[in-house]
Amino acid sequence: MERDRPEVVAEVAAAFEAYERALVDNDVDGMLGFFADRAVRFGIADQQNGLEEQRRWRVAQGPLPAGRFLKETQIHTYGMSTAVVTTLFGYPGSVVLGRQTQSWARLPEGWRIITAHVSEPA
């Protein structure tokens, strides 16, 4: 199995960056468009199984604080259809960095998040 093929990393990076824009813009439909139907997401104090649970949760949430930034983003691909993206995230005025991990799969409709986990240190 080939790992980290540049063209596959570039595809996943483009999808991840588009997801991040939708997240920062609080574009619920845009965000959900990057998740597989049966994706599982573990948040800081929440959990969703599937798109409908995630839609209800996203609609009930307000937008992210302004100024979100990413740090140390890594994209690793495995073959042509699997990827893991990890990143740290933060906000101006806070020294706390959150952690985000996403598993991506190339599905017939394109690259989709199949599982996600977001956490912050205590």
C-alpha positions as CSV (number, residue, x, y, z in Angstrom):
1,M,0.0,0.0,0.0
2,E,1.3,3.4,-0.9
3,R,1.2,6.1,1.7
4,D,1.1,9.8,1.3
5,R,0.9,10.0,-2.4
6,P,1.1,13.7,-3.2
7,E,-2.0,13.8,-5.4
8,V,-4.1,12.1,-2.8
9,V,-2.8,14.3,0.0
10,A,-3.7,17.3,-2.2
11,E,-7.2,16.1,-2.8
12,V,-7.8,15.5,0.9
13,A,-6.2,18.9,1.8
14,A,-8.6,20.6,-0.6
15,A,-11.6,18.8,1.0
16,F,-10.4,19.5,4.5
17,E,-9.8,23.2,3.8
18,A,-13.3,23.5,2.2
19,Y,-14.8,21.8,5.3
20,E,-12.9,24.2,7.6
21,R,-14.2,27.2,5.6
22,A,-17.8,25.9,6.1
23,L,-17.1,25.4,9.8
24,V,-15.8,28.9,10.3
25,D,-18.6,30.4,8.2
26,N,-21.2,28.4,10.2
27,D,-22.5,26.9,6.9
28,V,-24.4,23.9,8.3
29,D,-25.3,22.4,4.9
30,G,-21.7,23.0,3.7
31,M,-20.3,21.2,6.8
32,L,-22.6,18.3,6.6
33,G,-21.9,17.9,2.9
34,F,-18.4,16.6,4.0
35,F,-19.7,13.8,6.3
36,A,-20.7,10.3,5.2
37,D,-24.3,9.4,6.0
38,R,-23.4,7.1,8.9
39,A,-20.5,9.2,10.3
40,V,-19.9,9.2,14.0
41,R,-18.7,12.5,15.6
42,F,-17.5,12.9,19.1
43,G,-17.3,16.6,20.2
44,I,-16.0,18.2,23.4
45,A,-19.3,17.6,25.2
46,D,-21.5,16.0,22.6
47,Q,-21.8,13.0,20.3
48,Q,-23.7,12.4,17.0
49,N,-24.3,9.2,15.1
50,G,-25.3,9.9,11.5
51,L,-26.2,13.0,9.6
52,E,-29.6,13.7,11.1
53,E,-28.3,13.8,14.6
54,Q,-25.4,16.0,13.5
55,R,-27.8,18.3,11.6
56,R,-30.0,18.8,14.7
57,W,-26.9,19.5,16.8
58,R,-25.3,21.9,14.3
59,V,-28.5,23.9,13.9
60,A,-28.7,24.3,17.7
61,Q,-25.1,25.5,18.0
62,G,-24.0,29.1,17.5
63,P,-21.1,30.0,15.3
64,L,-17.5,29.4,16.4
65,P,-15.7,32.3,18.1
66,A,-14.0,34.6,15.7
67,G,-10.4,34.1,14.8
68,R,-10.1,30.3,14.8
69,F,-6.7,29.1,13.7
70,L,-5.1,25.8,12.9
71,K,-1.7,24.6,13.9
72,E,0.4,21.5,13.0
73,T,-2.2,20.1,10.6
74,Q,-1.1,16.7,9.3
75,I,-2.6,14.7,6.5
76,H,-1.7,11.1,6.0
77,T,-3.2,8.9,3.3
78,Y,-3.3,5.2,2.9
79,G,-3.7,3.9,-0.6
80,M,-6.0,5.9,-2.8
81,S,-9.1,6.0,-0.6
82,T,-8.3,6.5,3.1
83,A,-6.9,9.4,5.0
84,V,-6.4,10.7,8.5
85,V,-6.3,14.4,9.2
86,T,-5.1,15.7,12.6
87,T,-4.8,19.3,13.7
88,L,-4.6,21.6,16.7
89,F,-7.0,24.6,16.8
90,G,-7.2,27.7,18.9
91,Y,-8.7,31.1,19.3
92,P,-7.1,34.5,19.9
93,G,-6.6,35.3,23.6
94,S,-6.5,31.7,24.7
95,V,-3.5,29.5,25.3
96,V,-5.6,26.3,25.2
97,L,-5.3,24.3,21.9
98,G,-8.0,21.9,21.0
99,R,-7.4,18.7,19.1
100,Q,-9.3,17.5,16.1
101,T,-9.0,14.1,14.3
102,Q,-10.9,13.1,11.2
103,S,-10.9,9.9,9.2
104,W,-11.7,10.4,5.5
105,A,-12.7,7.9,2.9
106,R,-13.1,8.3,-0.9
107,L,-16.7,7.4,-1.5
108,P,-18.6,7.5,-4.9
109,E,-19.7,11.0,-4.1
110,G,-16.1,12.2,-3.2
111,W,-14.0,12.5,0.0
112,R,-16.2,12.3,3.1
113,I,-15.5,12.3,6.8
114,I,-16.4,8.9,8.3
115,T,-15.5,9.6,11.9
116,A,-14.4,12.7,13.8
117,H,-13.2,13.5,17.3
118,V,-12.8,16.9,18.8
119,S,-11.3,17.5,22.3
120,E,-9.7,20.1,24.5
121,P,-7.3,19.4,27.4
122,A,-8.7,19.8,30.9
